[in-house]
């Protein structure tokens, strides 16, 4: 979801506005149905409708060539592609999954969101259909399971870490990236002394705020505590409170640009990614998608080679593994119906090494789900991110996706409020307790 | 289509009414029937659309609002008025409602006088009047999304507005226009004013055109000062237009969404939230569609109550005849 938040905010906003217009007179009778029909039988012709978020280049072009290549190899299967801007899935999927004619394949970010969609009864269980090859994805596939069954399959993965500008680090006399929070704070001080904003933060978009608290929680909480907290939707374990304390102490050092509460994450030169792209800030805590976001926000043609990557620093005394990462990914689900085998076959094709390599080389995917394709990564910063992801003690999924959508969004809101100086540790911890966050 | 060969022309019929004879249908009824058929045929498309896209969804929204419903799966968790209790007692909703009210009040107190002043000015024969009228109306033609993105960029810390203030020696006035929780609502209001002032002015200009110049001339001949003419003749005669503007402005303030959502998402920390950003955040983004429907219904009733009360007490005279049969 994150990776493709780069498309113009205008589209998002207009869509949101249209949605609101529709929602304030909430229409259910009209479903955004697709016209595809799927027929059964292995030899019969099958048309699969595919809703993905590749609505802009270069991903759009890659998906188009994937569709053509798959059809060439499987003449019986026609994929009818319908690219949709990411944020629209929030409103389109509930309606589509309620209708009699949902898309056969659709964008899936896994976790609690998938579990929420699972309650529609329309998600196809792909466990047996994919049993022959899913193991190639390793641990990555686990994020797309509900109750241990594979209701979605990833095609890429994401890892969150610090992107930094090598030139600004050098200017401030920082020779190597920080590995502990104390070092990060002292580097912040050096950058400030050199007149450079240490870290840009897209607080106006809310979800970037959440990365900080979630990473402190990942450092403070053991893997089992994290897992049971996500499962029980309950963050009463003391390590979460400790995360709030860590965050409070870190924020007290004022590492972010002025007015970060209104800064958007990826829109324009004034966004947090734009500030990094234009040398107005030295670091940003973001996903690996940063390399596909920043080039559009600056005229600097060499921006990508200027960026380095380091993992979120260690927090002394925390129970979490120092190498654990905050991660996520993009994938697809199939809907129930006669076309399930063809759908599974298509998802297998997407995860095959040639397609995965194409995604890396042409669509800016940093972490392919099939790690065999990582060999074609050429950007050293992305290689570092991929290595941190693959060698991590464990990958904690971003909490807003891991929790059911309702609670995940409530947590994001509570954290954004906290960053804006409203709220407390209690409002953060309690935000995921049922419907208290309204 | 409703015209038959025997149907008399309406005008003649009224001029020379014939006594109704047995067997012949009374002309009045025939005329009524034709009128009804015509009305049905002409209004049907609009009515079908209105029922399908306004009334039916409203009924559905009211129905969903009684359920705890994520949008997925069947509607089976009936919770009665629990969603309503949640909305009406929620401090965040109260805050959002308060913001709507603040925007509405500010519109009346600030936008209305400015609109009237500019309309009076632009109604006079001043040099470049057409250009000035165009200039004030231009923002209204922009889409809200465009205006919001533009102002978002202008209001960036260190952005064009800050640079302008510094250039003219007002650097002390530079603030975090969108990041400050105490300022952001007013920043949004200024943008909304910029966006909608043109509409008010055009409305009022149209109203001014409807005031016969003889009245002003007569007053002037009687020795009234321009100010007296404006106060005693122009403004009272502009009353119906002003009352309509107030109506539209308040309803618009209650339904404010696009500008706010694009510029701030209702933040930081709900400091610029409105009822609709609250609905989008808590209903759509959190996939609590039952709860979101509840917010819609509450907003609908707030708007309806205002509209009815305003019609009853403020617009009654202006709309007399338009809505009643009496003057037909």
Interface residues (C-beta under 8 A of the other chain):
Chain A: X9 X10 X13 X14 X16 X17 X19 X20 X22 X23 X24 X25 X26 X27 X28 X29 X90 X91 X94 X95 X97 X98 X116 X117 X119 X120 X121 X203 X204 X205 X206 X257 X258 X259 X260 X261 X262 X263 X264 X268 X270 X405 X406 X409 X410 X413 X416 X417 X419 X420 X421 X422 X423 X435 X438
Chain B: X52 X53 X54 X56 X57 X58 X60 X61 X64 X70 X71 X72 X73 X86 X87 X90 X92 X93 X143 X144 X145 X146 X148 X149 X152 X153 X156 X157 X159 X176 X177 X178 X179 X180 X181 X184 X255 X257 X258 X261 X262 X264 X265 X267 X268 X269 X270 X271 X276 X279 X280 X281 X282 X283 X284 X285 X286 X287 X288 X289 X291 X292 X293 X296 X299 X300
